[in-house]
C-alpha cells in the first residue's frame, strides 16, 4: 500500500503502533463476507469478468479456511486483517488486484465492524434470554418464600423471593430491548461510501444490501465512514447490562454472608483463602461486580476518542476495535457465568422467613389500616412511628402491631408482581429474537 507515494518503510515501533491486528483479526469472517458481496457487485458493474469474480470468491473462501484452521500467517506490516486478506488473495489469484476497486478501507472497515457487531448482538441477545429464563425459573421455585425487601439496606416490607428474583429478570429484559432496538442502527450498508466522498461508479448498493441482509443503505457517505455511534451505543448498552448484573452480584455477596445467610452460592462459583481454611468467598459475584467498571471504562474510552474528530475519517477511529472486541467477549462470558451462578444458587427459606418475623415490617400495613378507618395518613404515620419507638425501647410488640407482619403480604405481592404479564412479554422477545436470526442469514453463502 505504501508503494508509489513513499520511499521509506515504517520503523519497527511505528509498524507495531500502527497495527490493529491484535483485535481486528477477529473480524475476518465479516471482512470476507463483505468482500464476497463486493466482488459480486463489481461483476454487476462490469469491472470484473465472470471468471475473475469466481477466482476472487474462491480465493476469499480459501483464506477463510486458512484462518479458521489456524494456518494463516498474519503479517504485522500489513496493518490490519483487511490488508492481510487482500494480500493473500492476490497471492492466490492476480484477479484480486481489482477487488479494492470502488472501495476504500474506510467503508470496508465500517461494514466489517457492523457485520461483526450484528452477529455478536444476536448471540448476546440469546444469552440474555437464557439468563432471563434462568431467573424466571428460579423466581417460580421461590415464588412463595417470604423475605424482607430492603431500602437503604435496612429492612422495609415483606415480599417474596420470587418477586425479588423476577425484578432482575425485568432489568435484563430492558437490556434485551435496548440491544434489539439498536440493531437497526447497526444493520446499515456502507459500501460505496469510499473515503467519504462516494465512488466514481454506479454501485449496486441495493443489491449489496440484500445480499448481506442489511436493513438500509447509508444516507450520507461522509457520515457513514466516520460513524461509530453504533459502537458507542453498543458499549452504552453493555455498560448498562453490566451495571445490572453488578447490582445482582452485590446483593448475592450480601445475602450469602454469614450475617444474612439468605443465599448459598454453589462451590463451583466460589473460592477459598490462601491462609484461612474456613473461608468460602463469592468470587463469581465479586468479579461480576468488578467487571462493571471495565464496561463503563470502554464506553468512556470510545466517547473520548470521538468527541473532537473532524469529518470524515481519522486514524483515531482505529481505537474503536479494542473496546468493541473486548466488551463483546467479556459480556458473553459474564452472562454465561451469571446464568450458571443463578441456576446453582440455593436460597434458605427458613432464614428468610425468620427475618420476616421482625414485627416492624408491618409498619406500612399498620398505617394503611388506620387510614382505612378514617385517620389521616400523616396522623397514622406519626402514631405508628411512636409505637415503633416505644416498642423498641420497652422490648415489646406494640398493640397496634400485634397482627402478623406478613398478614397482607400475599395480596400486596400479587398486585405488585404480575407473573402472567412477565411471561407474555418474555415470549414476545423470544419470538422477535428468532425472527432476527432468520432475517439476517446471509444469502448465497
C-alpha positions as CSV (number, residue, x, y, z in Angstrom):
1,X,0.0,0.0,0.0
2,X,3.0,2.3,0.6
3,X,4.5,1.7,-2.9
4,X,4.4,4.8,-5.1
5,X,3.9,7.6,-2.6
6,X,6.5,6.5,-0.1
7,X,10.2,5.5,-0.4
8,X,10.8,4.5,3.2
9,X,9.2,1.8,5.3
10,X,7.7,2.4,8.8
11,X,10.0,1.8,11.7
12,X,9.5,-1.4,13.7
13,X,8.0,0.6,16.5
14,X,5.7,2.6,14.2
15,X,4.6,-0.6,12.5
16,X,3.6,-2.1,15.8
17,X,1.9,1.1,16.9
18,X,0.0,1.3,13.6
19,X,-1.3,-2.2,13.6
20,X,-4.8,-3.1,14.7
21,X,-4.3,-6.9,14.1
22,X,-4.5,-8.0,17.8
23,X,-8.2,-7.0,17.7
24,X,-9.5,-6.8,14.2
25,X,-8.3,-10.2,13.2
26,X,-11.5,-11.4,14.8
27,X,-13.3,-9.6,12.1
28,X,-12.0,-11.9,9.3
29,X,-15.4,-13.6,8.8
30,X,-17.1,-10.3,8.4
31,X,-14.5,-8.8,6.1
32,X,-14.6,-11.8,3.8
33,X,-18.4,-11.7,3.7
34,X,-18.3,-8.1,2.7
35,X,-15.6,-8.7,0.1
36,X,-17.5,-11.6,-1.5
37,X,-20.6,-9.3,-1.9
38,X,-18.3,-6.5,-3.2
39,X,-16.8,-8.8,-5.8
40,X,-20.3,-9.7,-7.0
41,X,-21.2,-6.0,-7.1
42,X,-18.0,-5.4,-9.2
43,X,-19.2,-8.1,-11.6
44,X,-22.6,-6.4,-12.0
45,X,-20.8,-3.2,-12.6
46,X,-18.8,-4.8,-15.4
47,X,-15.4,-4.2,-13.6
48,X,-14.9,-7.9,-13.1
49,X,-15.5,-10.7,-15.6
50,X,-17.4,-13.8,-14.6
51,X,-14.1,-15.7,-14.4
52,X,-12.4,-13.0,-12.3
53,X,-15.4,-12.9,-9.9
54,X,-15.2,-16.7,-9.4
55,X,-11.5,-16.6,-8.8
56,X,-11.7,-13.9,-6.2
57,X,-14.6,-15.5,-4.4
58,X,-12.7,-18.9,-4.4
59,X,-9.6,-17.1,-3.0
60,X,-11.6,-15.5,-0.3
61,X,-13.1,-18.8,0.7
62,X,-9.6,-20.3,0.7
63,X,-8.4,-17.6,3.0
64,X,-11.4,-18.1,5.3
65,X,-10.5,-21.8,5.6
66,X,-6.8,-21.0,6.3
67,X,-7.7,-18.6,9.1
68,X,-10.3,-21.0,10.6
69,X,-7.8,-23.8,10.6
70,X,-5.0,-21.6,12.1
71,X,-2.8,-21.9,9.1
72,X,-2.9,-18.2,8.1
73,X,0.3,-16.2,8.7
74,X,-0.8,-12.7,9.7
75,X,1.8,-10.0,8.8
76,X,2.0,-7.0,11.1
77,X,3.4,-4.7,8.5
78,X,0.1,-5.0,6.6
79,X,-1.5,-3.2,9.5
80,X,-4.9,-4.9,9.7
81,X,-6.9,-8.0,8.9
82,X,-8.4,-6.4,5.8
83,X,-5.0,-5.8,4.0
84,X,-3.8,-9.2,5.2
85,X,-6.7,-10.9,3.5
86,X,-6.4,-8.9,0.3
87,X,-2.6,-9.6,0.1
88,X,-3.2,-13.3,0.5
89,X,-6.0,-13.3,-2.1
90,X,-3.6,-11.6,-4.5
91,X,-1.0,-14.3,-4.0
92,X,-3.7,-16.9,-4.9
93,X,-5.0,-15.0,-8.0
94,X,-3.9,-11.8,-9.7
95,X,-7.6,-11.0,-10.2
96,X,-7.7,-9.9,-6.6
97,X,-5.7,-6.8,-7.5
98,X,-9.1,-5.5,-8.8
99,X,-11.0,-6.3,-5.6
100,X,-10.5,-2.9,-4.0
101,X,-11.9,-1.0,-6.9
102,X,-14.8,1.3,-5.9
103,X,-14.0,0.7,-2.2
104,X,-11.9,2.4,0.4
105,X,-10.7,0.8,3.6
106,X,-12.9,3.4,5.3
107,X,-16.2,1.9,4.1
108,X,-14.7,-1.6,4.1
109,X,-13.8,-1.4,7.8
110,X,-17.0,0.2,8.7
111,X,-19.1,-2.5,7.1
112,X,-17.0,-5.3,8.6
113,X,-17.4,-3.9,12.1
114,X,-21.2,-3.7,11.5
115,X,-21.3,-7.3,10.4
116,X,-19.1,-8.4,13.4
117,X,-21.3,-6.5,15.8
118,X,-24.5,-7.8,14.2
119,X,-23.7,-11.4,14.6
120,X,-22.5,-10.9,18.2
121,X,-25.5,-8.8,19.1
122,X,-27.7,-11.8,18.0
123,X,-25.6,-14.1,20.2
124,X,-25.6,-11.8,23.2
125,X,-29.3,-11.3,23.0
126,X,-29.7,-15.1,23.1
127,X,-27.5,-15.2,26.2
128,X,-29.6,-12.5,27.8
129,X,-32.8,-14.5,27.1
130,X,-31.1,-17.6,28.7
131,X,-30.3,-15.6,31.8
132,X,-33.8,-14.1,32.0
133,X,-35.2,-17.7,31.6
134,X,-33.0,-18.9,34.4
135,X,-34.0,-16.1,36.7
136,X,-37.7,-16.7,35.8
137,X,-37.4,-20.4,36.7
138,X,-35.6,-19.6,40.0
139,X,-38.3,-17.0,40.7
140,X,-41.0,-19.6,40.2
141,X,-39.1,-22.0,42.5
142,X,-39.1,-19.5,45.3
143,X,-42.4,-17.8,44.5
144,X,-43.9,-18.4,47.9
145,X,-40.8,-18.0,50.0
146,X,-41.1,-14.7,52.0
147,X,-38.1,-12.4,52.5
148,X,-37.7,-8.8,53.7
149,X,-37.3,-6.2,51.0
150,X,-34.7,-3.5,51.7
151,X,-34.3,0.2,51.3
152,X,-31.1,1.9,52.4
153,X,-30.0,-1.6,53.2
154,X,-32.5,-1.6,56.1
155,X,-35.5,-3.9,56.3
156,X,-38.5,-2.4,54.7
157,X,-41.5,-4.7,53.8
158,X,-42.2,-8.3,53.3
159,X,-42.0,-9.6,49.7
160,X,-41.5,-13.0,48.1
161,X,-38.1,-14.2,47.0
162,X,-39.7,-14.9,43.7
163,X,-40.7,-11.2,43.3
164,X,-37.1,-10.3,44.2
165,X,-35.5,-12.5,41.6
166,X,-38.0,-11.5,39.0
167,X,-37.1,-7.8,39.4
168,X,-33.7,-8.6,38.0
169,X,-35.2,-10.6,35.1
170,X,-37.2,-7.4,34.3
171,X,-34.0,-5.4,34.3
172,X,-32.3,-7.7,31.9
173,X,-35.4,-7.7,29.7
174,X,-34.9,-3.9,29.4
175,X,-31.3,-4.6,28.4
176,X,-32.5,-7.0,25.7
177,X,-34.9,-4.3,24.4
178,X,-32.0,-1.8,24.2
179,X,-29.9,-4.2,22.2
180,X,-32.8,-5.2,20.0
181,X,-33.7,-1.5,19.3
182,X,-30.1,-0.7,18.4
183,X,-29.9,-3.5,15.8
184,X,-31.4,-1.3,13.1
185,X,-28.7,1.3,13.5
186,X,-26.0,-1.4,13.2
187,X,-27.6,-3.2,10.2
188,X,-26.7,-0.5,7.6
189,X,-24.9,-0.9,4.2
190,X,-22.0,1.5,3.9
191,X,-20.2,0.1,0.8
192,X,-19.9,2.7,-2.0
193,X,-19.1,5.5,0.6
194,X,-15.4,5.3,-0.4
195,X,-13.2,7.6,1.7
196,X,-16.3,9.6,2.5
197,X,-16.9,11.4,-0.8
198,X,-18.5,8.4,-2.5
199,X,-17.2,6.5,-5.5
200,X,-17.0,7.2,-9.3
201,X,-19.1,4.2,-10.2
202,X,-22.7,3.4,-10.4
203,X,-22.6,1.0,-7.4
204,X,-25.4,-1.6,-7.0
205,X,-25.9,-0.7,-3.3
206,X,-29.4,-2.2,-3.1
207,X,-28.1,-5.5,-4.4
208,X,-25.3,-5.5,-1.8
209,X,-27.7,-4.6,0.9
210,X,-30.0,-7.5,0.0
211,X,-27.1,-10.0,-0.3
212,X,-25.8,-9.0,3.2
213,X,-29.3,-9.0,4.7
214,X,-28.9,-5.4,5.8
215,X,-31.9,-3.1,6.6
216,X,-30.9,0.1,4.7
217,X,-28.3,1.8,2.6
218,X,-26.4,4.7,4.2
219,X,-27.8,8.1,3.5
220,X,-24.7,10.2,3.6
221,X,-21.3,8.7,2.7
222,X,-19.3,11.4,4.7
223,X,-21.2,10.4,7.8
224,X,-21.1,6.7,7.0
225,X,-17.3,6.3,7.1
226,X,-16.8,8.2,10.3
227,X,-19.9,6.8,12.1
228,X,-19.1,4.9,15.2
229,X,-22.3,5.8,17.0
230,X,-23.4,2.2,16.6
231,X,-20.4,1.0,18.6
232,X,-20.8,3.7,21.2
233,X,-24.5,2.7,21.6
234,X,-23.5,-1.0,22.0
235,X,-20.9,-0.1,24.6
236,X,-23.5,2.0,26.4
237,X,-26.0,-0.9,26.4
238,X,-23.3,-3.3,27.5
239,X,-22.3,-0.9,30.4
240,X,-26.0,-0.7,31.5
241,X,-26.2,-4.5,31.4
242,X,-23.1,-4.7,33.5
243,X,-24.5,-2.3,36.0
244,X,-27.5,-4.5,36.4
245,X,-25.5,-7.7,36.9
246,X,-23.2,-5.8,39.3
247,X,-26.3,-4.9,41.4
248,X,-27.4,-8.5,41.4
249,X,-23.9,-9.6,42.3
250,X,-23.7,-7.1,45.2
251,X,-26.9,-8.5,46.6
252,X,-25.7,-12.0,46.4
253,X,-22.4,-11.0,48.1
254,X,-24.5,-9.6,51.0
255,X,-27.1,-12.3,51.1
256,X,-24.5,-15.1,51.1
257,X,-22.6,-13.5,54.0
258,X,-23.0,-15.2,57.4
259,X,-24.6,-12.1,58.7
260,X,-27.6,-12.7,56.3
261,X,-27.3,-16.3,55.2
262,X,-30.2,-16.0,52.8
263,X,-28.3,-17.4,49.8
264,X,-25.8,-20.2,49.3
265,X,-23.6,-19.8,46.3
266,X,-22.5,-23.1,44.8
267,X,-18.9,-24.2,45.3
268,X,-18.4,-24.1,41.5
269,X,-18.7,-20.4,41.7
270,X,-16.8,-19.8,44.9
271,X,-13.2,-19.9,46.1
272,X,-11.2,-20.3,49.3
273,X,-8.5,-18.4,51.1
274,X,-4.7,-19.0,50.8
275,X,-4.4,-18.8,54.6
276,X,-7.9,-19.1,56.2
277,X,-9.1,-22.7,55.7
278,X,-12.7,-21.9,56.7
279,X,-13.3,-19.3,54.0
280,X,-15.8,-19.7,51.1
281,X,-15.7,-16.5,49.0
282,X,-18.3,-15.4,46.4
283,X,-15.7,-14.9,43.7
284,X,-18.1,-15.1,40.7
285,X,-20.3,-12.4,42.2
286,X,-17.4,-10.2,43.1
287,X,-15.8,-10.5,39.7
288,X,-19.1,-9.7,38.0
289,X,-19.4,-6.6,40.3
290,X,-15.9,-5.5,39.4
291,X,-16.4,-6.0,35.7
292,X,-18.9,-3.2,35.5
293,X,-16.0,-0.7,35.7
294,X,-14.4,-2.3,32.7
295,X,-17.6,-1.9,30.6
296,X,-18.1,1.7,31.7
297,X,-14.5,2.5,31.0
298,X,-14.7,1.1,27.5
299,X,-17.7,3.4,26.8
300,X,-15.9,6.4,28.1
301,X,-12.8,5.5,26.2
302,X,-14.6,5.5,22.8
303,X,-16.6,8.6,23.5
304,X,-13.4,10.4,24.4
305,X,-11.9,9.3,21.0
306,X,-15.0,10.6,19.1
307,X,-15.7,13.8,20.8
308,X,-13.3,16.1,18.9
309,X,-12.8,14.4,15.5
310,X,-13.3,16.5,12.3
311,X,-15.1,14.9,9.4
312,X,-14.6,12.4,7.9
313,X,-12.2,9.6,8.7
314,X,-9.3,9.9,11.1
315,X,-6.9,7.2,12.3
316,X,-8.0,7.9,15.9
317,X,-11.0,5.7,14.9
318,X,-8.8,2.7,14.9
319,X,-9.1,2.9,18.7
320,X,-12.7,1.6,18.3
321,X,-11.6,-2.0,17.9
322,X,-10.2,-2.7,21.4
323,X,-13.3,-1.6,23.4
324,X,-15.7,-3.2,21.0
325,X,-13.9,-6.6,20.7
326,X,-13.1,-6.8,24.4
327,X,-16.6,-5.8,25.5
328,X,-18.2,-8.3,23.2
329,X,-16.1,-11.1,24.6
330,X,-16.3,-10.1,28.2
331,X,-20.1,-9.6,28.1
332,X,-20.7,-13.0,26.6
333,X,-18.6,-14.7,29.3
334,X,-20.1,-12.6,32.1
335,X,-23.6,-13.6,31.1
336,X,-22.7,-17.3,30.9
337,X,-21.1,-17.1,34.4
338,X,-24.0,-15.2,35.9
339,X,-26.6,-17.6,34.4
340,X,-24.6,-20.6,35.9
341,X,-24.3,-18.9,39.3
342,X,-28.0,-18.1,39.5
343,X,-29.0,-21.6,38.4
344,X,-27.0,-23.2,41.1
345,X,-27.6,-20.7,44.0
346,X,-29.8,-22.0,46.8
347,X,-31.9,-19.7,48.9
348,X,-32.6,-20.6,52.6
349,X,-36.4,-20.4,53.0
350,X,-36.2,-20.7,56.8
351,X,-33.6,-18.0,57.3
352,X,-35.6,-15.6,55.1
353,X,-38.8,-16.5,56.9
354,X,-37.2,-15.9,60.2
355,X,-36.1,-12.4,59.1
356,X,-39.7,-11.7,58.3
357,X,-40.7,-12.2,61.9
358,X,-39.5,-8.7,62.6
359,X,-42.8,-7.0,63.7
360,X,-41.7,-3.6,62.5
361,X,-42.0,-4.9,58.9
362,X,-45.8,-4.4,59.4
363,X,-45.4,-0.7,59.7
364,X,-47.0,0.2,56.3
365,X,-49.8,-2.3,56.9
366,X,-50.5,-0.7,60.3
367,X,-50.6,2.8,58.8
368,X,-52.9,1.7,56.0
369,X,-55.2,0.0,58.4
370,X,-55.7,3.3,60.3
371,X,-56.1,5.2,57.1
372,X,-58.9,2.8,56.1
373,X,-60.5,3.5,59.4
374,X,-60.7,7.3,58.6
375,X,-57.5,8.5,60.2
376,X,-55.4,11.0,58.1
377,X,-52.2,9.4,56.7
378,X,-49.8,11.8,58.4
379,X,-51.5,11.3,61.8
380,X,-51.5,7.5,61.3
381,X,-47.8,7.6,60.3
382,X,-46.9,9.6,63.4
383,X,-48.9,7.2,65.7
384,X,-47.2,4.1,64.1
385,X,-43.8,5.7,64.4
386,X,-44.3,6.5,68.1
387,X,-45.5,2.9,68.6
388,X,-42.3,1.6,67.0
389,X,-40.1,3.8,69.2
390,X,-42.0,2.7,72.4
391,X,-41.9,-1.0,71.4
392,X,-38.2,-0.9,70.7
393,X,-37.4,0.9,74.0
394,X,-39.6,-1.5,76.0
395,X,-38.7,-4.6,74.1
396,X,-42.3,-5.5,73.4
397,X,-44.6,-5.7,70.3
398,X,-47.0,-2.7,70.4
399,X,-50.7,-3.4,70.5
400,X,-51.3,-2.0,67.0
401,X,-48.6,-4.3,65.6
402,X,-50.0,-7.5,67.2
403,X,-51.1,-8.8,63.8
404,X,-48.6,-10.9,61.9
405,X,-46.2,-8.7,59.8
406,X,-46.9,-10.9,56.8
407,X,-50.7,-10.8,57.1
408,X,-51.2,-8.6,54.0
409,X,-48.0,-9.6,52.1
410,X,-49.6,-12.2,49.8
411,X,-52.3,-9.8,48.5
412,X,-49.8,-6.9,48.1
413,X,-47.2,-9.1,46.3
414,X,-49.8,-10.4,43.9
415,X,-50.7,-6.9,42.9
416,X,-47.1,-5.7,42.7
417,X,-45.7,-8.6,40.7
418,X,-47.6,-9.6,37.5
419,X,-46.1,-13.0,36.6
420,X,-48.6,-13.6,33.8
421,X,-47.7,-10.3,32.1
422,X,-44.0,-11.0,32.5
423,X,-44.3,-14.4,30.8
424,X,-46.2,-12.9,27.9
425,X,-43.5,-10.2,27.5
426,X,-40.7,-12.8,27.6
427,X,-42.4,-15.0,25.0
428,X,-42.7,-11.9,22.7
429,X,-39.0,-11.3,22.9
430,X,-38.1,-14.9,22.2
431,X,-40.2,-14.7,19.0
432,X,-38.6,-11.4,18.0
433,X,-35.1,-12.8,18.5
434,X,-35.8,-15.9,16.4
435,X,-37.2,-13.6,13.6
436,X,-34.0,-11.6,13.8
437,X,-31.8,-14.7,13.4
438,X,-33.9,-15.8,10.4
439,X,-33.8,-12.4,8.8
440,X,-30.0,-12.0,9.0
441,X,-29.0,-15.3,7.4
442,X,-26.7,-14.3,4.5
443,X,-27.9,-15.1,1.0
444,X,-25.8,-17.0,-1.4
445,X,-23.1,-18.1,1.1
